Amino acid sequence: MLVGINFDDVHFEVQLAEARELISSAGAKVASTLTGKRHKPDPATFAGSGKIEEIAEAVVQTNASLVVFNHQLSPIQIRNIEKIVGVRVIDRTDLILDIFAQRARSAEGKLQVELAQMQHLMTRLVKGWTHLERQRGGISVRGGPGESQLELDRRMVGDKVKKLKEKLKKLGRQRNTQRASRRRAGTFSVSIVGYTNAGKSTLFNRLTRSGTYVADQLFATLDTTTRRLYIAPNINVALSDTVGFIRNLPHGLVAAFHATLTEAVEADLLLHVVDAANPAREEQIAEVNKVLAEIGAELIPQIVVYNKIDLLDTGTLFAPASASLRDESDKIIELRVSAMSGVGMNLVRDTIHEYAEMLHHRTDLASDFDERSQVGYENEVVSIDQAQSFAHLGVS
């Protein structure tokens, strides 16, 4: 049973459709969808007592075994709702965590998901069960209140979180070593980012001719994959496919996957893949940029790649496919392609080549500037183009 409460959100129906996709991706089937409208959440049951009674009746009629709220609920709200509806209740965060747990394949991915689950569990440790009542003191202690089961649970979870973070730090150091070696080799790093199911892995496979898993579902792939991309004889390019973002991505997942998302933070260029056929594409772009800002990648050069152009009617704003848009300084900032059909892939390659050459040129200028400074050319006149390049590098 999928439940969605509309708090005057213009994208409510689109978000509800996304929730159905999430449930399908988790391997479940939506027996029924129940919606309602409110100005603000009810502190006790989120949806209000009348709506919860309606949900309970619908659960009986449809024989649903699980109620999924497309919102984030507090532990007390979940417990209160379960008492009324008589079946298990989960919220959006629980659902996403479950999908991540199913999809993680690498050792690092599994550790990241487990860490996110443990951190989420700590918020769920509330005094709601009899086994959490105060216990008596330990050996040789008489009459003391002792340590509650709740505190023991919290300590156990806290110790587990600490161990998981240490393991992830070790894997993170290995990833940093690999990244540093690519830097020393003069490799131009490109990361593919974007909303989940926007076609990132399909684009990645088209460009690298690799076999990364692709499926028409949310969070089909979680683990970052990096492949070498041949662009030109004198240019080394490393292309990375990262985990997809989603609206209201749980903060714990962003924190847990920070090591994986570092591929985006350390990139020289971001390819921001957007599902051009999705009516909520502007909201999705904003959500991705919000997460990029959260991990410190908002200042990295970004090209918006409008994908799935072939699904749009001809004559739309985004037609034709295989087109590009440049800014006032003649830099490409938008591409329009179809990763599924392969239309526009040469344009993507040419754009990466152009940015790689640009960075290579600026690196040479900076190196040349350092050499001239060391031999006393402080007052040498430079061209306008050189000055602009120096300014971009933070050199006055």
VEXLUMLO-941425 format. One line per field, with one value per residue: x, y, z of N, C-alpha, C in turn. Coordinates in steps of 0.2 Angstrom, whole numbers, m for minus. Example, Ala and Ser with C-alpha at 12.3 -4.5 7.8 and 13.67 -1.06 7.14 Angstrom:
2
n_xx [66 64]
n_yy [m28 m11]
n_zz [39 35]
ca_xx [62 68]
ca_yy [m22 m5]
ca_zz [39 36]
c_xx [66 64]
c_yy [m16 0]
c_zz [39 39]
***
This chain:
396
n_xx [4 4 7 3 5 m1 6 2 11 17 23 18 11 21 31 24 23 37 39 32 40 51 47 44 57 63 58 44 26 14 m1 m11 m14 m15 m20 m19 m23 m15 m11 m1 10 3 8 7 3 6 m2 m14 m28 m40 m37 m27 m36 m43 m33 m30 m42 m41 m30 m34 m44 m36 m27 m14 3 12 15 19 25 28 36 46 46 44 51 41 29 29 27 15 6 7 1 m12 m15 m10 m1 17 25 34 45 50 64 68 64 73 85 84 83 96 104 101 107 120 136 151 164 166 154 145 149 147 133 129 134 126 114 116 118 105 98 101 94 81 81 72 62 52 49 47 59 68 67 73 87 94 108 126 138 141 134 122 105 107 102 107 112 103 94 92 103 114 111 113 126 132 128 134 148 149 147 158 168 165 167 181 185 180 188 200 198 195 208 215 208 211 225 224 218 228 238 233 233 246 250 245 231 215 201 184 168 152 137 121 103 94 91 92 100 113 123 120 125 138 142 141 151 163 162 160 153 144 131 114 98 81 77 76 91 99 113 126 139 154 161 176 183 196 195 197 202 211 227 237 230 225 211 200 185 171 158 145 135 117 107 94 78 76 87 92 102 111 115 121 132 138 141 151 165 164 158 168 174 167 170 184 185 189 180 162 149 133 120 104 87 78 65 58 45 48 61 68 67 74 87 90 90 101 111 111 115 128 133 133 143 154 157 152 159 166 169 154 144 128 120 107 98 90 83 77 65 56 44 46 52 51 57 70 74 84 91 109 114 122 125 132 141 143 157 161 161 156 141 129 122 113 107 106 108 104 101 113 115 123 135 147 148 148 161 169 167 172 186 188 188 198 209 209 211 224 231 230 237 250 252 252 263 273 272 276 290 295 293 303 315 315 305 295 288 284 275 259 248 230 223 231 231 218 217 227 219 209 215 217 228 235]
n_yy [m6 10 26 43 60 75 91 103 102 105 95 83 72 67 64 54 44 41 35 23 17 16 6 m4 m7 m11 m24 m27 m26 m14 m14 m5 13 26 42 59 76 89 103 103 91 78 77 65 54 58 58 60 55 51 48 37 27 25 20 8 1 0 m8 m21 m24 m25 m34 m31 m32 m23 m6 9 24 39 48 55 48 50 39 37 41 30 19 22 22 9 2 4 1 m12 m19 m20 m4 7 20 33 33 21 13 16 13 m1 m4 0 m9 m21 m19 m16 m22 m22 m23 m11 m4 m12 m10 3 4 m3 5 16 10 7 19 25 16 20 31 26 20 20 22 11 m2 m16 m23 m13 m7 m1 m10 m21 m17 m22 m35 m36 m24 m16 m12 m1 8 3 m1 4 m6 0 9 0 m5 6 8 m3 m2 10 6 m3 6 14 4 1 14 15 4 9 20 15 8 20 26 18 21 34 33 27 37 47 42 42 56 59 54 63 62 66 68 63 63 55 61 63 62 47 34 42 38 37 26 19 29 29 16 17 26 20 7 m3 m16 m12 m14 m11 m5 m2 5 12 16 6 3 5 5 14 15 15 19 19 31 33 47 55 54 60 62 57 50 47 40 40 32 36 34 36 51 56 63 71 62 52 59 51 42 50 54 41 37 45 43 36 46 55 53 62 74 75 77 83 87 87 77 80 71 71 67 71 68 68 76 82 87 99 100 89 92 102 95 86 96 101 90 89 101 99 89 96 99 109 119 113 112 110 100 100 86 83 69 55 61 56 51 62 73 79 95 101 110 104 98 98 82 78 90 106 118 134 145 163 164 155 142 125 121 114 98 88 73 55 42 28 26 30 42 57 54 56 69 71 65 74 86 82 81 94 101 94 98 111 112 106 116 127 122 121 134 139 132 138 151 149 146 157 167 162 166 179 187 196 207 205 207 200 192 195 184 175 181 180 166 164 171 162 152 157 165 181]
n_zz [0 m5 1 m1 4 0 1 m5 m16 m32 m40 m36 m41 m50 m41 m34 m44 m45 m33 m35 m44 m36 m27 m35 m40 m28 m28 m25 m26 m30 m22 m20 m21 m10 m7 0 6 15 26 34 42 53 70 77 69 56 44 49 60 54 41 43 48 36 28 35 33 19 18 23 13 1 5 8 13 18 22 13 15 6 11 25 40 58 71 81 75 65 74 80 68 64 75 72 58 58 50 44 43 33 29 16 17 23 12 2 7 8 m6 m9 m1 m8 m20 m19 m24 m24 m11 m5 m8 m1 12 13 12 23 34 32 35 49 54 52 60 72 74 76 88 101 116 116 118 129 133 134 146 162 168 182 192 189 193 210 213 221 221 212 197 186 169 155 142 131 131 130 117 109 111 106 92 90 91 80 70 71 68 54 48 49 41 29 28 25 13 6 6 m3 m14 m16 m18 m31 m38 m37 m44 m57 m58 m58 m70 m79 m82 m88 m79 m79 m73 m73 m68 m61 m60 m54 m65 m76 m87 m86 m85 m97 m106 m102 m105 m119 m122 m118 m122 m113 m102 m91 m79 m85 m83 m84 m71 m55 m47 m53 m53 m41 m37 m41 m56 m66 m81 m95 m107 m124 m133 m140 m147 m138 m126 m110 m104 m90 m87 m76 m69 m58 m43 m44 m40 m30 m26 m10 m5 7 21 28 18 9 16 19 6 3 0 m12 m20 m20 m32 m41 m34 m36 m50 m66 m75 m76 m82 m82 m83 m89 m89 m102 m106 m95 m86 m74 m75 m72 m58 m55 m59 m50 m38 m40 m41 m28 m20 m26 m21 m8 m6 m10 m24 m32 m39 m50 m67 m77 m88 m95 m100 m110 m111 m119 m130 m141 m136 m136 m144 m161 m164 m152 m137 m135 m146 m161 m159 m155 m154 m148 m135 m132 m121 m117 m118 m127 m123 m122 m114 m114 m120 m132 m133 m137 m128 m129 m143 m148 m154 m155 m148 m153 m152 m139 m136 m143 m136 m123 m127 m131 m119 m112 m119 m117 m103 m103 m110 m101 m90 m95 m97 m84 m79 m87 m83 m69 m72 m78 m68 m59 m65 m65 m73 m69 m73 m86 m100 m104 m116 m119 m119 m112 m100 m96 m95 m84 m74 m73 m67 m55 m54 m52]
ca_xx [0 8 3 6 1 0 6 2 17 15 25 16 10 27 34 21 25 44 39 30 46 56 44 46 64 64 55 38 21 10 m7 m15 m11 m20 m17 m23 m21 m15 m7 6 10 1 13 6 2 8 m7 m21 m31 m45 m33 m24 m41 m44 m27 m31 m48 m39 m25 m38 m47 m31 m23 m7 7 17 12 25 24 32 39 51 42 48 50 35 24 28 24 8 3 7 m4 m19 m16 m9 5 23 25 41 45 54 71 69 63 79 90 82 86 104 106 100 111 127 140 158 165 165 147 141 151 143 126 128 135 120 108 117 116 98 95 102 88 76 82 67 59 45 48 48 66 72 66 79 89 97 116 130 141 143 131 115 100 108 98 111 112 97 95 93 110 118 110 116 133 133 127 140 154 148 148 165 172 163 170 188 186 179 194 206 197 196 215 216 205 215 231 223 217 234 242 230 235 253 250 242 225 209 196 177 163 145 133 114 97 94 88 93 103 121 126 120 130 145 144 142 157 168 161 160 147 141 124 110 91 76 74 80 97 101 120 128 146 157 165 180 186 200 192 202 199 216 234 241 226 222 204 197 178 168 150 144 128 112 105 86 75 77 91 94 108 116 117 126 138 141 144 155 171 162 156 174 176 165 173 190 185 191 174 156 144 127 115 97 81 75 58 54 42 51 68 71 68 79 93 91 92 108 116 111 120 135 136 134 149 159 158 148 163 169 165 149 141 122 119 100 98 83 80 73 58 52 41 50 49 51 63 76 76 86 97 115 115 126 124 138 140 146 164 161 162 150 138 124 122 107 109 102 113 101 102 120 115 127 140 153 148 151 168 172 167 178 192 189 189 204 214 208 215 231 234 231 242 256 253 254 270 277 272 281 297 297 294 309 321 315 301 289 284 283 268 256 242 224 221 235 229 212 219 230 214 205 219 218 234 234]
ca_yy [0 16 32 50 66 81 97 109 102 105 89 78 66 64 61 48 39 39 31 17 14 13 0 m10 m8 m15 m31 m27 m24 m9 m17 1 19 30 49 64 83 92 109 101 84 77 75 58 49 61 59 61 49 49 45 31 23 24 16 2 m2 m2 m14 m27 m25 m27 m39 m28 m34 m18 1 13 31 42 54 53 48 49 32 37 40 23 15 24 20 1 0 5 m3 m19 m22 m16 2 10 27 33 32 14 10 18 9 m8 m5 0 m16 m26 m18 m16 m27 m22 m23 m4 m3 m16 m7 10 3 m6 11 20 7 7 26 26 12 24 36 22 17 24 18 8 m9 m18 m25 m7 m4 m1 m17 m20 m16 m27 m38 m32 m18 m17 m6 4 8 m1 2 2 m10 5 12 m5 m6 12 7 m9 1 15 2 m5 12 16 m1 2 20 13 0 13 25 11 8 27 28 14 24 40 31 26 44 51 39 45 63 60 52 68 59 70 65 65 60 56 62 64 59 40 32 47 35 38 19 18 34 26 10 19 30 16 1 m8 m19 m10 m16 m6 m8 3 5 17 14 0 2 9 5 18 11 19 16 23 33 35 53 57 50 63 64 51 52 42 41 37 32 37 32 41 55 56 68 69 57 52 62 46 39 54 53 34 36 51 40 35 52 59 53 68 80 76 77 89 89 83 76 80 68 73 64 76 67 68 83 86 87 105 99 84 95 106 90 84 101 102 85 91 107 96 86 101 98 113 123 109 113 105 101 97 82 81 62 52 66 52 50 68 74 83 102 103 114 101 95 91 78 79 98 108 125 137 151 169 163 150 135 121 120 109 94 85 66 49 36 22 25 32 49 62 51 59 76 70 64 80 90 80 82 101 103 92 102 118 111 105 122 131 119 123 142 140 130 143 157 148 146 164 170 160 169 187 190 198 213 203 209 194 193 195 176 172 184 177 159 165 173 156 147 160 169 188]
ca_zz [0 m6 4 m2 6 m4 5 m10 m20 m39 m43 m32 m45 m53 m36 m33 m49 m44 m27 m37 m47 m31 m24 m40 m39 m22 m29 m22 m30 m27 m22 m21 m19 m6 m7 4 6 22 26 38 45 60 74 80 64 50 39 53 62 49 35 45 48 29 26 38 29 12 19 23 7 m4 8 8 19 19 20 12 15 2 16 30 46 64 74 85 70 62 79 80 62 64 79 69 52 59 46 45 40 32 25 10 18 23 6 m2 10 6 m13 m9 2 m13 m26 m18 m26 m22 m4 m3 m8 4 18 14 14 30 38 32 39 56 56 52 65 79 75 77 95 105 121 113 119 136 134 134 153 166 171 188 191 187 199 217 213 224 221 207 191 181 162 151 136 126 131 127 110 106 111 101 86 89 90 73 65 71 64 47 46 49 35 23 27 22 6 3 5 m9 m20 m17 m21 m38 m41 m37 m49 m63 m59 m60 m77 m83 m84 m88 m76 m81 m69 m75 m62 m63 m56 m55 m71 m82 m93 m85 m86 m104 m109 m100 m110 m126 m123 m116 m125 m108 m100 m85 m79 m86 m82 m83 m64 m51 m43 m56 m51 m35 m37 m46 m61 m70 m87 m99 m113 m129 m136 m144 m145 m133 m120 m106 m101 m86 m86 m70 m68 m51 m41 m46 m35 m30 m22 m3 m4 15 22 29 12 6 20 18 0 1 m3 m19 m23 m21 m39 m43 m31 m39 m57 m70 m78 m74 m87 m78 m87 m87 m93 m106 m107 m88 m85 m68 m76 m69 m51 m54 m60 m44 m33 m41 m39 m21 m18 m28 m17 m1 m6 m12 m31 m36 m43 m55 m74 m78 m95 m94 m106 m110 m114 m121 m134 m145 m134 m137 m151 m165 m164 m145 m135 m135 m153 m163 m156 m157 m154 m142 m133 m130 m117 m121 m119 m132 m120 m122 m108 m115 m126 m133 m136 m135 m127 m131 m150 m150 m158 m152 m144 m156 m150 m132 m136 m145 m130 m118 m130 m131 m112 m110 m122 m113 m96 m104 m112 m95 m86 m98 m96 m77 m78 m90 m78 m64 m74 m79 m62 m55 m68 m65 m78 m65 m76 m93 m103 m107 m120 m116 m119 m107 m94 m94 m93 m78 m70 m72 m63 m48 m54 m54]
c_xx [4 4 7 2 3 0 7 9 15 17 23 15 16 31 31 23 32 44 36 36 51 53 45 53 66 61 48 33 16 2 m12 m12 m17 m17 m22 m20 m21 m10 0 5 7 6 13 6 4 2 m14 m24 m36 m42 m30 m30 m43 m39 m28 m37 m45 m34 m29 m41 m42 m27 m15 m4 12 14 19 23 30 35 43 47 47 46 43 29 23 25 17 3 2 2 m11 m20 m14 m4 11 22 33 40 50 62 73 68 70 85 90 85 93 107 106 105 118 131 147 158 164 158 143 143 147 136 125 129 129 114 110 116 109 95 96 97 82 76 78 64 52 44 49 55 70 71 73 81 93 105 119 133 143 139 124 111 101 103 101 111 106 99 96 100 115 117 113 123 136 133 133 146 154 149 155 170 171 167 178 189 185 185 199 204 197 203 217 214 209 222 230 222 223 239 240 232 242 254 247 235 219 204 189 173 156 141 126 109 97 89 87 97 111 125 126 124 137 147 145 149 163 168 162 153 144 134 119 103 87 73 79 85 99 109 122 135 149 162 169 184 190 196 197 198 204 222 237 237 224 216 202 190 175 161 149 137 124 110 97 84 75 81 93 101 113 119 123 133 142 144 149 162 170 161 162 176 173 168 180 191 187 185 168 151 137 122 108 92 77 67 54 52 45 58 71 72 73 86 95 93 99 113 116 115 127 138 137 141 155 161 155 152 166 165 160 145 134 121 111 100 91 79 75 66 54 50 46 47 49 57 70 78 80 91 103 117 119 124 130 137 143 154 166 163 155 147 132 124 115 108 104 107 110 102 109 120 118 133 147 154 150 158 172 172 172 184 193 191 196 210 214 212 222 234 235 236 249 257 255 261 275 278 277 288 299 298 300 315 320 310 294 285 283 276 265 250 236 222 225 233 222 213 222 224 210 208 220 225 233 240]
c_yy [6 22 38 55 72 88 103 108 101 98 83 71 63 61 54 42 37 34 24 13 12 7 m6 m12 m12 m22 m32 m25 m20 m12 m11 7 23 37 54 71 85 98 107 94 84 74 68 53 52 63 60 55 46 45 38 26 20 19 9 m2 m5 m8 m21 m29 m27 m32 m37 m30 m29 m11 5 20 35 49 51 54 47 42 32 37 34 19 16 21 12 m2 0 1 m10 m23 m17 m10 5 16 27 31 24 10 10 14 2 m9 m5 m6 m21 m25 m17 m22 m27 m22 m16 m2 m6 m12 0 9 1 0 15 17 7 14 28 22 16 29 32 19 21 19 16 1 m11 m20 m19 m4 m5 m8 m15 m19 m22 m31 m34 m25 m19 m11 m1 3 4 3 m1 m2 m5 8 7 m6 0 11 2 m6 6 12 0 0 14 11 0 8 18 9 4 18 21 10 15 29 24 18 31 39 30 33 48 48 42 52 64 58 57 66 65 66 67 60 61 56 63 60 51 39 37 44 36 31 18 23 31 21 12 22 25 9 m5 m11 m18 m12 m10 m9 m2 3 10 13 7 m2 7 10 10 14 16 16 21 24 36 41 55 54 53 65 57 54 46 44 37 37 31 35 38 45 54 61 66 63 57 54 56 42 43 54 47 34 41 49 39 41 56 59 60 74 81 76 83 92 84 83 75 77 69 69 69 75 67 75 86 86 93 104 94 87 99 101 88 90 102 97 87 97 104 92 90 101 103 118 120 111 108 106 97 93 80 74 61 57 62 51 56 69 79 90 105 107 111 98 100 88 80 86 100 116 128 143 157 168 157 143 131 119 115 105 90 78 61 43 30 21 27 39 54 60 55 66 76 70 71 86 89 82 90 104 100 96 109 117 110 112 127 128 121 130 143 138 135 149 156 148 153 168 169 164 176 190 193 203 211 204 202 196 193 188 173 175 181 169 159 166 167 152 151 164 176 190]
c_zz [0 m4 2 0 3 0 0 m14 m28 m43 m39 m36 m48 m47 m33 m38 m48 m38 m30 m40 m42 m28 m29 m40 m33 m22 m26 m27 m27 m28 m23 m19 m16 m5 m2 4 13 21 29 41 52 64 76 74 57 45 43 54 57 43 37 45 41 26 29 35 22 12 19 17 1 m2 7 14 21 17 19 11 11 5 21 36 52 67 78 80 67 67 79 74 62 69 76 63 52 54 47 41 39 28 19 11 19 17 2 1 9 m1 m13 m6 m4 m19 m25 m20 m24 m14 m1 m3 m3 11 19 15 21 35 38 36 46 58 57 58 72 80 77 84 100 110 120 115 127 138 135 141 156 169 178 187 190 194 204 217 216 224 216 201 186 174 158 145 130 125 128 120 106 106 106 94 84 88 83 68 65 67 56 44 45 43 29 22 24 15 2 2 m2 m15 m21 m20 m29 m41 m42 m43 m56 m64 m61 m67 m82 m85 m83 m85 m77 m77 m72 m69 m65 m59 m58 m61 m76 m88 m92 m87 m94 m108 m108 m104 m117 m127 m122 m119 m119 m106 m94 m85 m80 m86 m81 m76 m60 m47 m46 m54 m46 m35 m42 m50 m65 m75 m91 m105 m118 m133 m141 m142 m139 m127 m117 m103 m96 m85 m81 m70 m61 m50 m42 m39 m36 m25 m15 m2 4 16 24 23 9 10 19 12 m2 m2 m11 m23 m24 m28 m43 m41 m34 m46 m60 m73 m76 m80 m83 m83 m85 m92 m96 m106 m101 m87 m79 m69 m72 m61 m50 m55 m53 m38 m34 m39 m32 m18 m20 m23 m10 m1 m9 m19 m35 m40 m49 m62 m75 m85 m94 m101 m106 m114 m115 m125 m139 m143 m134 m144 m154 m164 m157 m143 m136 m142 m157 m159 m159 m158 m148 m141 m130 m126 m121 m122 m124 m129 m121 m115 m108 m121 m126 m136 m134 m134 m129 m139 m152 m153 m153 m148 m147 m153 m142 m131 m138 m140 m125 m121 m130 m124 m109 m113 m119 m106 m97 m106 m105 m90 m89 m97 m89 m76 m81 m86 m72 m66 m75 m73 m58 m58 m69 m70 m75 m69 m84 m95 m106 m111 m116 m114 m113 m100 m91 m92 m86 m72 m68 m67 m56 m48 m56 m58]
***
